[in-house]
Amino acid sequence: MATSVTRQVRNFAKRDAAVPVPDLTLVQQDAYERFLQLTKPHDKRDPRIGLEALMREIFPIESYDASMRLRYLHYKLDPPRYRPDECRELRLTYGMPSASASGSSATATRRSARRRSTSARSRS
């Protein structure tokens, strides 16, 4: 049978802490809010920081033959489906569903297909 023993912690430091330790949870939450920029509308987000900067760096994505292009417009995170306590009870991960708006441009492919069909008709 285990017994709990409480021990007194001795402080052998000659000086107190030079800098007070900030609330690390708040630091992490602030960094996450800066990363997502959810409080700003999608057209007012800073394109140099966070997820917005990452998406703008990756996009546009072009096909190898440059016939198609996928553009990034903006992202949106929906509210979480469950509260953290419900996630613990249901053994789910806590998260926000994401939806990103992107536009594709396949106009070059359509034009080249029309040209090919027109040139094939003219040869016959």
Residue pairs with C-beta under 8 A, 6 or more apart in sequence:
33 39
34 49
34 50
35 49
35 50
35 51
36 50
36 51
36 77
37 45
37 46
37 49
37 50
37 51
37 52
38 77
40 46
42 73
42 74
42 75
42 76
43 74
45 52
45 74
46 52
46 53
47 53
47 56
51 75
52 75
55 72
55 75
55 100
56 72
58 72
59 70
59 71
59 72
59 102
60 69
60 70
60 71
60 72
61 69
61 70
62 68
62 69
62 70
63 69
66 108
67 106
67 108
67 109
67 112
68 104
68 105
68 106
68 108
68 109
69 104
69 105
69 106
70 102
70 103
70 104
70 105
71 102
71 103
71 104
71 105
72 100
72 101
72 102
73 100
73 101
73 102
73 103
74 100
74 101
75 98
75 99
75 100
75 101
76 98
76 99
76 100
76 101
77 96
77 97
77 98
77 99
78 96
78 97
78 98
78 99
79 96
80 94
80 95
80 96
80 97
81 97
82 90
82 92
82 94
84 94
86 92
87 93
87 94
